[in-house]
Amino acid sequence: MLCDDVKRAVYFFLDGSLAAPKQHDFTEHLSLCPDCDRRTSVHRRLRIFVLARLKPESAPDRLKQRLARTFRAMGAEWS
Ligand SMILES: [Zn+2]
């Protein structure tokens, strides 16, 4: 794997959506290439930051799930 491949694949790598052999090539490249290693940890931190910022917006989904569970429980009680 070349540095350009690593740059292209970094988001897939962080998503865990790379195929196993690619994932292996990727981590191997990181262990040999400090530049890509550094770039990848910057992306990882950015991603964690962005995901953390997005969390409040997923609250309605969690609320919906909780409501759905509550309704199911109520339905079960009444049947
Ligand atoms: Zn590299």
PDB file of the backbone (N, CA, C, O) and the ligand in Angstrom, with CONECT records:
HET     ZN  A 101       1
ATOM      1  N   MET A   1       0.841  -1.198   0.000  1.00  0.00           N
ATOM      2  CA  MET A   1       0.000   0.000   0.000  1.00  0.00           C
ATOM      3  C   MET A   1       0.876   1.248   0.000  1.00  0.00           C
ATOM      4  O   MET A   1       1.884   1.311   0.704  1.00  0.00           O
ATOM      5  N   LEU A   2       0.477   2.251  -0.807  1.00  0.00           N
ATOM      6  CA  LEU A   2       1.229   3.498  -0.885  1.00  0.00           C
ATOM      7  C   LEU A   2       0.552   4.570  -0.039  1.00  0.00           C
ATOM      8  O   LEU A   2      -0.604   4.435   0.360  1.00  0.00           O
ATOM      9  N   CYS A   3       1.310   5.648   0.225  1.00  0.00           N
ATOM     10  CA  CYS A   3       0.766   6.730   1.034  1.00  0.00           C
ATOM     11  C   CYS A   3      -0.547   7.258   0.455  1.00  0.00           C
ATOM     12  O   CYS A   3      -1.472   7.581   1.200  1.00  0.00           O
ATOM     13  N   ASP A   4      -0.625   7.344  -0.874  1.00  0.00           N
ATOM     14  CA  ASP A   4      -1.848   7.833  -1.508  1.00  0.00           C
ATOM     15  C   ASP A   4      -3.026   6.906  -1.222  1.00  0.00           C
ATOM     16  O   ASP A   4      -4.148   7.364  -1.006  1.00  0.00           O
ATOM     17  N   ASP A   5      -2.765   5.608  -1.223  1.00  0.00           N
ATOM     18  CA  ASP A   5      -3.826   4.647  -0.911  1.00  0.00           C
ATOM     19  C   ASP A   5      -4.303   4.829   0.523  1.00  0.00           C
ATOM     20  O   ASP A   5      -5.495   4.752   0.819  1.00  0.00           O
ATOM     21  N   VAL A   6      -3.336   5.073   1.402  1.00  0.00           N
ATOM     22  CA  VAL A   6      -3.669   5.266   2.813  1.00  0.00           C
ATOM     23  C   VAL A   6      -4.543   6.508   2.968  1.00  0.00           C
ATOM     24  O   VAL A   6      -5.536   6.490   3.695  1.00  0.00           O
ATOM     25  N   LYS A   7      -4.164   7.594   2.275  1.00  0.00           N
ATOM     26  CA  LYS A   7      -4.956   8.832   2.338  1.00  0.00           C
ATOM     27  C   LYS A   7      -6.382   8.576   1.878  1.00  0.00           C
ATOM     28  O   LYS A   7      -7.339   9.067   2.478  1.00  0.00           O
ATOM     29  N   ARG A   8      -6.513   7.794   0.797  1.00  0.00           N
ATOM     30  CA  ARG A   8      -7.852   7.534   0.262  1.00  0.00           C
ATOM     31  C   ARG A   8      -8.664   6.638   1.182  1.00  0.00           C
ATOM     32  O   ARG A   8      -9.881   6.785   1.284  1.00  0.00           O
ATOM     33  N   ALA A   9      -7.993   5.713   1.849  1.00  0.00           N
ATOM     34  CA  ALA A   9      -8.715   4.675   2.589  1.00  0.00           C
ATOM     35  C   ALA A   9      -8.921   5.013   4.061  1.00  0.00           C
ATOM     36  O   ALA A   9      -9.563   4.258   4.790  1.00  0.00           O
ATOM     37  N   VAL A  10      -8.365   6.169   4.504  1.00  0.00           N
ATOM     38  CA  VAL A  10      -8.343   6.426   5.951  1.00  0.00           C
ATOM     39  C   VAL A  10      -9.745   6.421   6.571  1.00  0.00           C
ATOM     40  O   VAL A  10      -9.925   5.912   7.677  1.00  0.00           O
ATOM     41  N   TYR A  11     -10.739   6.982   5.872  1.00  0.00           N
ATOM     42  CA  TYR A  11     -12.079   7.035   6.457  1.00  0.00           C
ATOM     43  C   TYR A  11     -12.699   5.649   6.548  1.00  0.00           C
ATOM     44  O   TYR A  11     -13.395   5.324   7.510  1.00  0.00           O
ATOM     45  N   PHE A  12     -12.431   4.829   5.516  1.00  0.00           N
ATOM     46  CA  PHE A  12     -12.945   3.459   5.549  1.00  0.00           C
ATOM     47  C   PHE A  12     -12.273   2.679   6.673  1.00  0.00           C
ATOM     48  O   PHE A  12     -12.898   1.867   7.356  1.00  0.00           O
ATOM     49  N   PHE A  13     -10.961   2.953   6.845  1.00  0.00           N
ATOM     50  CA  PHE A  13     -10.219   2.284   7.910  1.00  0.00           C
ATOM     51  C   PHE A  13     -10.824   2.633   9.266  1.00  0.00           C
ATOM     52  O   PHE A  13     -11.072   1.751  10.088  1.00  0.00           O
ATOM     53  N   LEU A  14     -11.062   3.928   9.496  1.00  0.00           N
ATOM     54  CA  LEU A  14     -11.584   4.361  10.787  1.00  0.00           C
ATOM     55  C   LEU A  14     -13.014   3.867  10.996  1.00  0.00           C
ATOM     56  O   LEU A  14     -13.448   3.656  12.128  1.00  0.00           O
ATOM     57  N   ASP A  15     -13.740   3.686   9.895  1.00  0.00           N
ATOM     58  CA  ASP A  15     -15.101   3.143   9.974  1.00  0.00           C
ATOM     59  C   ASP A  15     -15.097   1.644  10.228  1.00  0.00           C
ATOM     60  O   ASP A  15     -16.118   1.058  10.590  1.00  0.00           O
ATOM     61  N   GLY A  16     -13.929   1.029  10.033  1.00  0.00           N
ATOM     62  CA  GLY A  16     -13.836  -0.421  10.144  1.00  0.00           C
ATOM     63  C   GLY A  16     -14.477  -1.113   8.950  1.00  0.00           C
ATOM     64  O   GLY A  16     -14.855  -2.281   9.037  1.00  0.00           O
ATOM     65  N   SER A  17     -14.604  -0.389   7.821  1.00  0.00           N
ATOM     66  CA  SER A  17     -15.279  -0.984   6.667  1.00  0.00           C
ATOM     67  C   SER A  17     -14.308  -1.449   5.592  1.00  0.00           C
ATOM     68  O   SER A  17     -14.727  -1.763   4.478  1.00  0.00           O
ATOM     69  N   LEU A  18     -13.013  -1.498   5.909  1.00  0.00           N
ATOM     70  CA  LEU A  18     -12.045  -2.054   4.963  1.00  0.00           C
ATOM     71  C   LEU A  18     -12.092  -3.576   5.038  1.00  0.00           C
ATOM     72  O   LEU A  18     -12.303  -4.151   6.105  1.00  0.00           O
ATOM     73  N   ALA A  19     -11.892  -4.219   3.889  1.00  0.00           N
ATOM     74  CA  ALA A  19     -11.779  -5.680   3.891  1.00  0.00           C
ATOM     75  C   ALA A  19     -10.535  -6.075   4.701  1.00  0.00           C
ATOM     76  O   ALA A  19      -9.558  -5.328   4.755  1.00  0.00           O
ATOM     77  N   ALA A  20     -10.585  -7.244   5.321  1.00  0.00           N
ATOM     78  CA  ALA A  20      -9.518  -7.672   6.230  1.00  0.00           C
ATOM     79  C   ALA A  20      -8.101  -7.552   5.646  1.00  0.00           C
ATOM     80  O   ALA A  20      -7.207  -7.057   6.333  1.00  0.00           O
ATOM     81  N   PRO A  21      -7.872  -7.991   4.404  1.00  0.00           N
ATOM     82  CA  PRO A  21      -6.490  -7.875   3.872  1.00  0.00           C
ATOM     83  C   PRO A  21      -6.052  -6.425   3.742  1.00  0.00           C
ATOM     84  O   PRO A  21      -4.896  -6.097   4.008  1.00  0.00           O
ATOM     85  N   LYS A  22      -6.982  -5.543   3.329  1.00  0.00           N
ATOM     86  CA  LYS A  22      -6.669  -4.111   3.200  1.00  0.00           C
ATOM     87  C   LYS A  22      -6.378  -3.513   4.564  1.00  0.00           C
ATOM     88  O   LYS A  22      -5.446  -2.727   4.731  1.00  0.00           O
ATOM     89  N   GLN A  23      -7.191  -3.899   5.534  1.00  0.00           N
ATOM     90  CA  GLN A  23      -7.023  -3.432   6.907  1.00  0.00           C
ATOM     91  C   GLN A  23      -5.622  -3.776   7.387  1.00  0.00           C
ATOM     92  O   GLN A  23      -4.950  -2.975   8.035  1.00  0.00           O
ATOM     93  N   HIS A  24      -5.200  -4.994   7.049  1.00  0.00           N
ATOM     94  CA  HIS A  24      -3.873  -5.469   7.428  1.00  0.00           C
ATOM     95  C   HIS A  24      -2.790  -4.636   6.743  1.00  0.00           C
ATOM     96  O   HIS A  24      -1.838  -4.200   7.389  1.00  0.00           O
ATOM     97  N   ASP A  25      -2.941  -4.413   5.411  1.00  0.00           N
ATOM     98  CA  ASP A  25      -1.984  -3.584   4.671  1.00  0.00           C
ATOM     99  C   ASP A  25      -1.897  -2.192   5.284  1.00  0.00           C
ATOM    100  O   ASP A  25      -0.823  -1.609   5.432  1.00  0.00           O
ATOM    101  N   PHE A  26      -3.068  -1.693   5.629  1.00  0.00           N
ATOM    102  CA  PHE A  26      -3.153  -0.340   6.174  1.00  0.00           C
ATOM    103  C   PHE A  26      -2.350  -0.227   7.470  1.00  0.00           C
ATOM    104  O   PHE A  26      -1.492   0.647   7.595  1.00  0.00           O
ATOM    105  N   THR A  27      -2.625  -1.108   8.432  1.00  0.00           N
ATOM    106  CA  THR A  27      -1.926  -1.030   9.719  1.00  0.00           C
ATOM    107  C   THR A  27      -0.436  -1.285   9.539  1.00  0.00           C
ATOM    108  O   THR A  27       0.393  -0.709  10.242  1.00  0.00           O
ATOM    109  N   GLU A  28      -0.102  -2.167   8.574  1.00  0.00           N
ATOM    110  CA  GLU A  28       1.311  -2.426   8.308  1.00  0.00           C
ATOM    111  C   GLU A  28       1.991  -1.160   7.799  1.00  0.00           C
ATOM    112  O   GLU A  28       3.100  -0.827   8.215  1.00  0.00           O
ATOM    113  N   HIS A  29       1.310  -0.461   6.894  1.00  0.00           N
ATOM    114  CA  HIS A  29       1.859   0.784   6.362  1.00  0.00           C
ATOM    115  C   HIS A  29       2.045   1.800   7.487  1.00  0.00           C
ATOM    116  O   HIS A  29       3.058   2.499   7.533  1.00  0.00           O
ATOM    117  N   LEU A  30       1.078   1.881   8.390  1.00  0.00           N
ATOM    118  CA  LEU A  30       1.175   2.854   9.491  1.00  0.00           C
ATOM    119  C   LEU A  30       2.382   2.567  10.375  1.00  0.00           C
ATOM    120  O   LEU A  30       3.023   3.484  10.887  1.00  0.00           O
ATOM    121  N   SER A  31       2.685   1.270  10.550  1.00  0.00           N
ATOM    122  CA  SER A  31       3.810   0.932  11.413  1.00  0.00           C
ATOM    123  C   SER A  31       5.142   1.258  10.743  1.00  0.00           C
ATOM    124  O   SER A  31       6.170   1.361  11.412  1.00  0.00           O
ATOM    125  N   LEU A  32       5.121   1.422   9.407  1.00  0.00           N
ATOM    126  CA  LEU A  32       6.358   1.707   8.675  1.00  0.00           C
ATOM    127  C   LEU A  32       6.478   3.175   8.285  1.00  0.00           C
ATOM    128  O   LEU A  32       7.571   3.645   7.967  1.00  0.00           O
ATOM    129  N   CYS A  33       5.370   3.900   8.307  1.00  0.00           N
ATOM    130  CA  CYS A  33       5.348   5.252   7.762  1.00  0.00           C
ATOM    131  C   CYS A  33       4.812   6.231   8.802  1.00  0.00           C
ATOM    132  O   CYS A  33       3.599   6.345   8.979  1.00  0.00           O
ATOM    133  N   PRO A  34       5.711   6.940   9.493  1.00  0.00           N
ATOM    134  CA  PRO A  34       5.298   7.865  10.563  1.00  0.00           C
ATOM    135  C   PRO A  34       4.358   8.962  10.061  1.00  0.00           C
ATOM    136  O   PRO A  34       3.479   9.412  10.796  1.00  0.00           O
ATOM    137  N   ASP A  35       4.542   9.389   8.817  1.00  0.00           N
ATOM    138  CA  ASP A  35       3.680  10.437   8.253  1.00  0.00           C
ATOM    139  C   ASP A  35       2.228   9.990   8.219  1.00  0.00           C
ATOM    140  O   ASP A  35       1.335  10.698   8.685  1.00  0.00           O
ATOM    141  N   CYS A  36       2.006   8.811   7.666  1.00  0.00           N
ATOM    142  CA  CYS A  36       0.643   8.297   7.561  1.00  0.00           C
ATOM    143  C   CYS A  36       0.095   7.960   8.941  1.00  0.00           C
ATOM    144  O   CYS A  36      -1.095   8.133   9.207  1.00  0.00           O
ATOM    145  N   ASP A  37       0.962   7.485   9.807  1.00  0.00           N
ATOM    146  CA  ASP A  37       0.552   7.166  11.173  1.00  0.00           C
ATOM    147  C   ASP A  37       0.027   8.422  11.846  1.00  0.00           C
ATOM    148  O   ASP A  37      -1.025   8.399  12.484  1.00  0.00           O
ATOM    149  N   ARG A  38       0.768   9.527  11.701  1.00  0.00           N
ATOM    150  CA  ARG A  38       0.370  10.783  12.319  1.00  0.00           C
ATOM    151  C   ARG A  38      -0.927  11.287  11.698  1.00  0.00           C
ATOM    152  O   ARG A  38      -1.846  11.708  12.401  1.00  0.00           O
ATOM    153  N   ARG A  39      -0.986  11.236  10.366  1.00  0.00           N
ATOM    154  CA  ARG A  39      -2.179  11.723   9.672  1.00  0.00           C
ATOM    155  C   ARG A  39      -3.403  10.920  10.105  1.00  0.00           C
ATOM    156  O   ARG A  39      -4.483  11.474  10.307  1.00  0.00           O
ATOM    157  N   THR A  40      -3.221   9.611  10.244  1.00  0.00           N
ATOM    158  CA  THR A  40      -4.343   8.761  10.628  1.00  0.00           C
ATOM    159  C   THR A  40      -4.805   9.064  12.045  1.00  0.00           C
ATOM    160  O   THR A  40      -6.006   9.042  12.317  1.00  0.00           O
ATOM    161  N   SER A  41      -3.867   9.351  12.962  1.00  0.00           N
ATOM    162  CA  SER A  41      -4.339   9.665  14.328  1.00  0.00           C
ATOM    163  C   SER A  41      -5.026  11.015  14.374  1.00  0.00           C
ATOM    164  O   SER A  41      -5.935  11.214  15.180  1.00  0.00           O
ATOM    165  N   VAL A  42      -4.606  11.962  13.512  1.00  0.00           N
ATOM    166  CA  VAL A  42      -5.319  13.242  13.438  1.00  0.00           C
ATOM    167  C   VAL A  42      -6.750  12.995  12.971  1.00  0.00           C
ATOM    168  O   VAL A  42      -7.697  13.533  13.546  1.00  0.00           O
ATOM    169  N   HIS A  43      -6.906  12.177  11.924  1.00  0.00           N
ATOM    170  CA  HIS A  43      -8.247  11.860  11.411  1.00  0.00           C
ATOM    171  C   HIS A  43      -9.079  11.163  12.473  1.00  0.00           C
ATOM    172  O   HIS A  43     -10.272  11.427  12.618  1.00  0.00           O
ATOM    173  N   ARG A  44      -8.432  10.266  13.217  1.00  0.00           N
ATOM    174  CA  ARG A  44      -9.163   9.523  14.244  1.00  0.00           C
ATOM    175  C   ARG A  44      -9.694  10.481  15.313  1.00  0.00           C
ATOM    176  O   ARG A  44     -10.847  10.390  15.733  1.00  0.00           O
ATOM    177  N   ARG A  45      -8.812  11.414  15.747  1.00  0.00           N
ATOM    178  CA  ARG A  45      -9.240  12.387  16.771  1.00  0.00           C
ATOM    179  C   ARG A  45     -10.359  13.280  16.248  1.00  0.00           C
ATOM    180  O   ARG A  45     -11.327  13.563  16.955  1.00  0.00           O
ATOM    181  N   LEU A  46     -10.211  13.724  14.983  1.00  0.00           N
ATOM    182  CA  LEU A  46     -11.249  14.554  14.363  1.00  0.00           C
ATOM    183  C   LEU A  46     -12.588  13.818  14.342  1.00  0.00           C
ATOM    184  O   LEU A  46     -13.641  14.379  14.647  1.00  0.00           O
ATOM    185  N   ARG A  47     -12.504  12.552  13.972  1.00  0.00           N
ATOM    186  CA  ARG A  47     -13.697  11.729  13.850  1.00  0.00           C
ATOM    187  C   ARG A  47     -14.393  11.576  15.201  1.00  0.00           C
ATOM    188  O   ARG A  47     -15.615  11.687  15.294  1.00  0.00           O
ATOM    189  N   ILE A  48     -13.602  11.322  16.252  1.00  0.00           N
ATOM    190  CA  ILE A  48     -14.149  11.184  17.599  1.00  0.00           C
ATOM    191  C   ILE A  48     -14.818  12.490  18.014  1.00  0.00           C
ATOM    192  O   ILE A  48     -15.900  12.497  18.601  1.00  0.00           O
ATOM    193  N   PHE A  49     -14.134  13.612  17.689  1.00  0.00           N
ATOM    194  CA  PHE A  49     -14.672  14.926  18.006  1.00  0.00           C
ATOM    195  C   PHE A  49     -16.014  15.139  17.295  1.00  0.00           C
ATOM    196  O   PHE A  49     -16.994  15.559  17.911  1.00  0.00           O
ATOM    197  N   VAL A  50     -16.041  14.845  15.998  1.00  0.00           N
ATOM    198  CA  VAL A  50     -17.263  15.048  15.208  1.00  0.00           C
ATOM    199  C   VAL A  50     -18.382  14.137  15.720  1.00  0.00           C
ATOM    200  O   VAL A  50     -19.522  14.575  15.871  1.00  0.00           O
ATOM    201  N   LEU A  51     -18.055  12.881  15.985  1.00  0.00           N
ATOM    202  CA  LEU A  51     -19.074  11.946  16.477  1.00  0.00           C
ATOM    203  C   LEU A  51     -19.624  12.413  17.818  1.00  0.00           C
ATOM    204  O   LEU A  51     -20.818  12.279  18.086  1.00  0.00           O
ATOM    205  N   ALA A  52     -18.745  12.963  18.662  1.00  0.00           N
ATOM    206  CA  ALA A  52     -19.186  13.443  19.968  1.00  0.00           C
ATOM    207  C   ALA A  52     -20.128  14.633  19.802  1.00  0.00           C
ATOM    208  O   ALA A  52     -21.107  14.775  20.535  1.00  0.00           O
ATOM    209  N   ARG A  53     -19.811  15.493  18.815  1.00  0.00           N
ATOM    210  CA  ARG A  53     -20.660  16.655  18.565  1.00  0.00           C
ATOM    211  C   ARG A  53     -22.013  16.237  17.999  1.00  0.00           C
ATOM    212  O   ARG A  53     -23.017  16.915  18.219  1.00  0.00           O
ATOM    213  N   LEU A  54     -22.042  15.142  17.282  1.00  0.00           N
ATOM    214  CA  LEU A  54     -23.283  14.696  16.641  1.00  0.00           C
ATOM    215  C   LEU A  54     -24.213  14.006  17.624  1.00  0.00           C
ATOM    216  O   LEU A  54     -25.405  13.859  17.353  1.00  0.00           O
ATOM    217  N   LYS A  55     -23.686  13.587  18.749  1.00  0.00           N
ATOM    218  CA  LYS A  55     -24.466  12.789  19.686  1.00  0.00           C
ATOM    219  C   LYS A  55     -25.816  13.404  20.078  1.00  0.00           C
ATOM    220  O   LYS A  55     -26.834  12.712  20.045  1.00  0.00           O
ATOM    221  N   PRO A  56     -25.843  14.700  20.450  1.00  0.00           N
ATOM    222  CA  PRO A  56     -27.131  15.259  20.877  1.00  0.00           C
ATOM    223  C   PRO A  56     -28.221  15.092  19.829  1.00  0.00           C
ATOM    224  O   PRO A  56     -29.400  14.976  20.162  1.00  0.00           O
ATOM    225  N   GLU A  57     -27.813  15.081  18.524  1.00  0.00           N
ATOM    226  CA  GLU A  57     -28.810  14.969  17.471  1.00  0.00           C
ATOM    227  C   GLU A  57     -29.356  13.564  17.328  1.00  0.00           C
ATOM    228  O   GLU A  57     -30.378  13.357  16.673  1.00  0.00           O
ATOM    229  N   SER A  58     -28.686  12.594  17.934  1.00  0.00           N
ATOM    230  CA  SER A  58     -29.219  11.245  17.846  1.00  0.00           C
ATOM    231  C   SER A  58     -30.160  10.964  19.017  1.00  0.00           C
ATOM    232  O   SER A  58     -30.751   9.887  19.105  1.00  0.00           O
ATOM    233  N   ALA A  59     -30.294  11.942  19.916  1.00  0.00           N
ATOM    234  CA  ALA A  59     -31.174  11.767  21.073  1.00  0.00           C
ATOM    235  C   ALA A  59     -32.615  11.476  20.676  1.00  0.00           C
ATOM    236  O   ALA A  59     -33.238  10.587  21.258  1.00  0.00           O
ATOM    237  N   PRO A  60     -33.176  12.217  19.680  1.00  0.00           N
ATOM    238  CA  PRO A  60     -34.558  11.920  19.307  1.00  0.00           C
ATOM    239  C   PRO A  60     -34.753  10.462  18.910  1.00  0.00           C
ATOM    240  O   PRO A  60     -35.789   9.865  19.201  1.00  0.00           O
ATOM    241  N   ASP A  61     -33.742   9.890  18.239  1.00  0.00           N
ATOM    242  CA  ASP A  61     -33.834   8.478  17.861  1.00  0.00           C
ATOM    243  C   ASP A  61     -33.897   7.581  19.089  1.00  0.00           C
ATOM    244  O   ASP A  61     -34.684   6.637  19.159  1.00  0.00           O
ATOM    245  N   ARG A  62     -33.040   7.908  20.057  1.00  0.00           N
ATOM    246  CA  ARG A  62     -33.040   7.111  21.286  1.00  0.00           C
ATOM    247  C   ARG A  62     -34.373   7.252  22.004  1.00  0.00           C
ATOM    248  O   ARG A  62     -34.907   6.291  22.557  1.00  0.00           O
ATOM    249  N   LEU A  63     -34.903   8.487  21.983  1.00  0.00           N
ATOM    250  CA  LEU A  63     -36.194   8.748  22.623  1.00  0.00           C
ATOM    251  C   LEU A  63     -37.286   7.932  21.942  1.00  0.00           C
ATOM    252  O   LEU A  63     -38.135   7.326  22.596  1.00  0.00           O
ATOM    253  N   LYS A  64     -37.241   7.932  20.593  1.00  0.00           N
ATOM    254  CA  LYS A  64     -38.237   7.165  19.835  1.00  0.00           C
ATOM    255  C   LYS A  64     -38.184   5.691  20.221  1.00  0.00           C
ATOM    256  O   LYS A  64     -39.207   5.031  20.403  1.00  0.00           O
ATOM    257  N   GLN A  65     -36.914   5.186  20.342  1.00  0.00           N
ATOM    258  CA  GLN A  65     -36.761   3.774  20.696  1.00  0.00           C
ATOM    259  C   GLN A  65     -37.337   3.495  22.076  1.00  0.00           C
ATOM    260  O   GLN A  65     -37.980   2.471  22.305  1.00  0.00           O
ATOM    261  N   ARG A  66     -37.088   4.444  23.003  1.00  0.00           N
ATOM    262  CA  ARG A  66     -37.582   4.254  24.363  1.00  0.00           C
ATOM    263  C   ARG A  66     -39.106   4.286  24.379  1.00  0.00           C
ATOM    264  O   ARG A  66     -39.752   3.494  25.064  1.00  0.00           O
ATOM    265  N   LEU A  67     -39.666   5.221  23.607  1.00  0.00           N
ATOM    266  CA  LEU A  67     -41.120   5.307  23.533  1.00  0.00           C
ATOM    267  C   LEU A  67     -41.702   4.031  22.936  1.00  0.00           C
ATOM    268  O   LEU A  67     -42.709   3.504  23.408  1.00  0.00           O
ATOM    269  N   ALA A  68     -41.036   3.546  21.876  1.00  0.00           N
ATOM    270  CA  ALA A  68     -41.525   2.334  21.223  1.00  0.00           C
ATOM    271  C   ALA A  68     -41.510   1.169  22.206  1.00  0.00           C
ATOM    272  O   ALA A  68     -42.432   0.354  22.239  1.00  0.00           O
ATOM    273  N   ARG A  69     -40.443   1.103  23.010  1.00  0.00           N
ATOM    274  CA  ARG A  69     -40.359   0.029  24.014  1.00  0.00           C
ATOM    275  C   ARG A  69     -41.470   0.179  25.041  1.00  0.00           C
ATOM    276  O   ARG A  69     -42.110  -0.799  25.427  1.00  0.00           O
ATOM    277  N   THR A  70     -41.694   1.425  25.484  1.00  0.00           N
ATOM    278  CA  THR A  70     -42.734   1.685  26.480  1.00  0.00           C
ATOM    279  C   THR A  70     -44.098   1.282  25.930  1.00  0.00           C
ATOM    280  O   THR A  70     -44.886   0.634  26.619  1.00  0.00           O
ATOM    281  N   PHE A  71     -44.373   1.675  24.671  1.00  0.00           N
ATOM    282  CA  PHE A  71     -45.664   1.337  24.069  1.00  0.00           C
ATOM    283  C   PHE A  71     -45.831  -0.167  23.955  1.00  0.00           C
ATOM    284  O   PHE A  71     -46.906  -0.714  24.199  1.00  0.00           O
ATOM    285  N   ARG A  72     -44.723  -0.835  23.570  1.00  0.00           N
ATOM    286  CA  ARG A  72     -44.810  -2.299  23.461  1.00  0.00           C
ATOM    287  C   ARG A  72     -45.130  -2.914  24.815  1.00  0.00           C
ATOM    288  O   ARG A  72     -45.938  -3.836  24.921  1.00  0.00           O
ATOM    289  N   ALA A  73     -44.465  -2.374  25.873  1.00  0.00           N
ATOM    290  CA  ALA A  73     -44.678  -2.900  27.224  1.00  0.00           C
ATOM    291  C   ALA A  73     -46.126  -2.666  27.643  1.00  0.00           C
ATOM    292  O   ALA A  73     -46.754  -3.541  28.238  1.00  0.00           O
ATOM    293  N   MET A  74     -46.656  -1.478  27.329  1.00  0.00           N
ATOM    294  CA  MET A  74     -48.041  -1.171  27.667  1.00  0.00           C
ATOM    295  C   MET A  74     -48.984  -2.094  26.910  1.00  0.00           C
ATOM    296  O   MET A  74     -49.968  -2.594  27.454  1.00  0.00           O
ATOM    297  N   GLY A  75     -48.649  -2.309  25.612  1.00  0.00           N
ATOM    298  CA  GLY A  75     -49.476  -3.188  24.788  1.00  0.00           C
ATOM    299  C   GLY A  75     -49.490  -4.588  25.370  1.00  0.00           C
ATOM    300  O   GLY A  75     -50.527  -5.251  25.388  1.00  0.00           O
ATOM    301  N   ALA A  76     -48.349  -5.030  25.841  1.00  0.00           N
ATOM    302  CA  ALA A  76     -48.252  -6.383  26.388  1.00  0.00           C
ATOM    303  C   ALA A  76     -49.104  -6.501  27.651  1.00  0.00           C
ATOM    304  O   ALA A  76     -49.713  -7.538  27.915  1.00  0.00           O
ATOM    305  N   GLU A  77     -49.132  -5.414  28.424  1.00  0.00           N
ATOM    306  CA  GLU A  77     -49.918  -5.422  29.645  1.00  0.00           C
ATOM    307  C   GLU A  77     -51.402  -5.541  29.354  1.00  0.00           C
ATOM    308  O   GLU A  77     -52.150  -6.202  30.074  1.00  0.00           O
ATOM    309  N   TRP A  78     -51.806  -4.883  28.277  1.00  0.00           N
ATOM    310  CA  TRP A  78     -53.236  -4.802  27.979  1.00  0.00           C
ATOM    311  C   TRP A  78     -53.758  -5.993  27.197  1.00  0.00           C
ATOM    312  O   TRP A  78     -54.970  -6.179  27.089  1.00  0.00           O
ATOM    313  N   SER A  79     -52.866  -6.794  26.654  1.00  0.00           N
ATOM    314  CA  SER A  79     -53.375  -7.878  25.801  1.00  0.00           C
ATOM    315  C   SER A  79     -53.683  -9.109  26.640  1.00  0.00           C
ATOM    316  O   SER A  79     -54.122 -10.127  26.105  1.00  0.00           O
TER     317      SER A  79
HETATM  318 ZN    ZN A 101       2.649   6.543   4.123  1.00  0.00          ZN2+
END
